[in-house]
Amino acid sequence: MTILLDQNIPEPITDWLQQQVGNRAEITSTRTLGQQRMTDEEIFFFSQQHNMVIVTYDEDFQNPLKIPDLPGFGVVRLNVYPTGIRQTQAALLRLLERHPVETWEHASIVIDHHKIRYQKRT
């Protein structure tokens, strides 16, 4: 499985998350792939074509009026502020404790400061 970090996720998270998940998933980013100028819709469809779960701060990736067929291969939305490295790491660690990376496929996940909403599409 591949996890695609959106352009709004701090760059140091790529290597940090790879260390957290080990060989259970490959972590890449729109920056690494040279795709940071793509629109949300283009990123969503790119991720679907390549079987990637998107990690983002952007709520558009969970808006069925903007992007149909959600959650697609999977979307993890971080709804925590500020959007710094420590806050991102803390949110992803909470997610990994409750839902291992293998369970992110075909799921719609929202991580708030105090809860995690997880829905799996069957």
Helices and strands as residue ranges (DSSP letters): E 2-5, H 13-21, G 22-24, E 26-29, H 40-49, E 52-56, G 59-62, E 75-78, H 85-98, G 101-104, E 107-111, E 116-120
